[in-house]
Amino acid sequence: MMTFFTILLVLIGLNVAMVIASMKSVSKKMKKPTANIPESTNTVIYPIDLITSSYKKAV
């Protein structure tokens, strides 16, 4: 039983350390300025043609 709790505590400790390291790297990335993206990019949206789709009759 002691071995189980030792392994569990080690894994929880590793998990906490990884979460803290991840949070620090995210905060560093947020401080960097982002590049300006031009707003004039046009995206083409194609409509879904569900009305004219034909279904085969089941035999």
RAQUI-V438836 format. One record per run of one state. SS is the DSSP state (@ for helix, = for strand, . for the rest). FROM is the first residue (numbers start at 1). LEN is the number of residues. If there is no record, write none. Layout:
BEGIN
ss=SS from=FROM len=LEN
ss=SS from=FROM len=LEN
END
This chain:
BEGIN
ss=. from=1 len=1
ss=@ from=2 len=30
ss=. from=32 len=28
END
